[in-house]
Amino acid sequence: MIGLAMTGIDHLPDHVSIQEFSVNGSSGAAAGKGGRQVCCVMVPRKWRPGLKATIRWGVLNWRDRAADEYQKIVEIEPYEELGIFFVHFLPDGTVRVVVSDQGPRSPTYIGPHVPIPQKYPWDNYELPGGTPLKCIDHTVTPAATCKD
């Protein structure tokens, strides 16, 4: 077994975000465009048929002000080279797990070539009462109205 860095790729629409995910109990933080990696998820050095991972994730729907949690047992796609453990959250609700030494923007990447949207939901949605999300300071706890 070997520990690999992991990253989540969020392919969901602009108003939906993966706020946190885990693989076999190891936290992967928030999913995004795949630039942020965390350590580690353990995998065999050599892929074998039937290799699976338990993926848990939390979704925030900015537009509808709703949150949900999910869990799936997902097959890890065949790999020959070790690299990064990519978890793809796809718009149709499926999850794909790819181990690759290439990134999702590479033409030789073996994973899904589904668009990864740029997300700015705080620019497009409001809190009840009409306060734009972009006017909320999310760097403080609890979040507060920005002071301009």
Phi and psi in degrees as a GROMACS rama.xvg file:
@    title "Ramachandran Plot"
@    xaxis  label "Phi"
@    yaxis  label "Psi"
@TYPE xy
-142.782  146.635  ILE-2
-88.5963  129.864  GLY-3
-117.465  146.712  LEU-4
-65.8388  146.578  ALA-5
-127.637  154.668  MET-6
-148.618  146.781  THR-7
-101.963  140.17  GLY-8
-113.511  118.641  ILE-9
-97.2451  106.208  ASP-10
-98.5859  9.68154  HIS-11
-76.338  162.427  LEU-12
-59.2855  165.626  PRO-13
-52.5683  -37.8845  ASP-14
-86.5943  2.14015  HIS-15
-125.27  132.155  VAL-16
-134.189  144.879  SER-17
-83.7527  107.156  ILE-18
-80.2492  -29.6962  GLN-19
-163.504  153.015  GLU-20
-148.823  163.781  PHE-21
-142.803  155.97  SER-22
-124.993  117.596  VAL-23
50.3138  35.56  ASN-24
90.1577  -9.66319  GLY-25
-90.8031  127.194  SER-26
-67.5016  134.368  SER-27
-106.552  3.15616  GLY-28
67.0514  -148.754  ALA-29
-88.6201  146.752  ALA-30
-88.5588  148.206  ALA-31
-150.516  -125.577  GLY-32
-92.7597  -0.491816  LYS-33
98.2533  4.75305  GLY-34
-80.2529  -29.2214  GLY-35
-91.4209  127.521  ARG-36
-119.767  145.307  GLN-37
-127.385  160.506  VAL-38
-109.598  140.506  CYS-39
-147.18  161.176  CYS-40
-122.873  137.205  VAL-41
-91.3892  131.401  MET-42
-137.346  157.296  VAL-43
-67.5848  147.37  PRO-44
-60.8287  -28.0007  ARG-45
-122.71  130.17  LYS-46
-65.1312  147.035  TRP-47
-137.931  151.263  ARG-48
-58.576  143.977  PRO-49
83.748  4.64123  GLY-50
-69.3114  125.095  LEU-51
-133.191  162.853  LYS-52
-137.15  146.471  ALA-53
-93.9879  118.302  THR-54
-109.714  127.87  ILE-55
-118.63  142.981  ARG-56
-154.062  153.325  TRP-57
-113.658  134.953  GLY-58
-117.483  133.565  VAL-59
-111.585  124.852  LEU-60
-100.317  102.234  ASN-61
-63.1689  -41.2612  TRP-62
-65.6346  -46.655  ARG-63
-93.9248  0.511242  ASP-64
51.4245  53.6984  ARG-65
-134.057  154.204  ALA-66
-135.713  144.96  ALA-67
-140.678  156.428  ASP-68
-122.729  145.519  GLU-69
-136.384  160.974  TYR-70
-148.857  136.046  GLN-71
-142.634  147.882  LYS-72
-96.388  121.352  ILE-73
-121.31  138.69  VAL-74
-71.6122  138.145  GLU-75
-85.475  124.74  ILE-76
-65.4138  150.665  GLU-77
-55.0062  139.684  PRO-78
-137.626  149.825  TYR-79
-112.111  -38.3341  GLU-80
-104.591  139.887  GLU-81
-80.1776  154.928  LEU-82
-170.281  -123.014  GLY-83
-103.362  146.076  ILE-84
-92.2666  101.213  PHE-85
-94.4052  130.726  PHE-86
-114.246  114.655  VAL-87
-99.7606  123.642  HIS-88
-101.543  105.999  PHE-89
-94.7796  154.843  LEU-90
-59.4496  -25.4229  PRO-91
-84.3118  5.63477  ASP-92
92.199  -3.89559  GLY-93
-84.2124  161.324  THR-94
-127.295  131.748  VAL-95
-119.069  138.612  ARG-96
-115.551  124.407  VAL-97
-130.686  129.714  VAL-98
-102.748  121.653  VAL-99
-152.269  149.104  SER-100
-92.5826  2.38973  ASP-101
-110.374  151.714  GLN-102
-92.5451  166.336  GLY-103
-59.7137  -20.6036  PRO-104
-88.443  -4.49136  ARG-105
-78.7072  137.45  SER-106
-65.5806  -17.9205  PRO-107
-97.0748  5.30087  THR-108
-63.1915  133.938  TYR-109
-84.8783  -7.53536  ILE-110
-86.2447  -171.837  GLY-111
-68.1596  141.569  PRO-112
-106.243  59.8318  HIS-113
-99.5956  138.72  VAL-114
-53.5188  144.817  PRO-115
-109.768  104.24  ILE-116
-70.3326  148.047  PRO-117
-80.9338  129.198  GLN-118
-116.557  128.981  LYS-119
-136.325  55.1411  TYR-120
-61.973  -27.3847  PRO-121
-68.186  -17.4374  TRP-122
-82.2621  -20.0812  ASP-123
-110.817  -12.4166  ASN-124
-126.045  157.865  TYR-125
-122.056  156.375  GLU-126
-79.7364  162.025  LEU-127
-54.0015  135.845  PRO-128
98.3069  -7.11522  GLY-129
94.2999  2.81563  GLY-130
-73.6476  120.654  THR-131
-62.3388  140.578  PRO-132
-58.6783  -29.929  LEU-133
-67.2669  -12.4157  LYS-134
-94.6312  13.3971  CYS-135
-107.925  130.297  ILE-136
-87.3205  102.213  ASP-137
-85.4982  3.51362  HIS-138
-87.2153  -6.90958  THR-139
-116.116  155.316  VAL-140
-120.762  123.68  THR-141
-72.1023  159.731  PRO-142
-56.6896  144.543  ALA-143
-133.392  163.461  ALA-144
-67.1782  136.869  THR-145
-61.6467  152.684  CYS-146
-101.979  14.6768  LYS-147
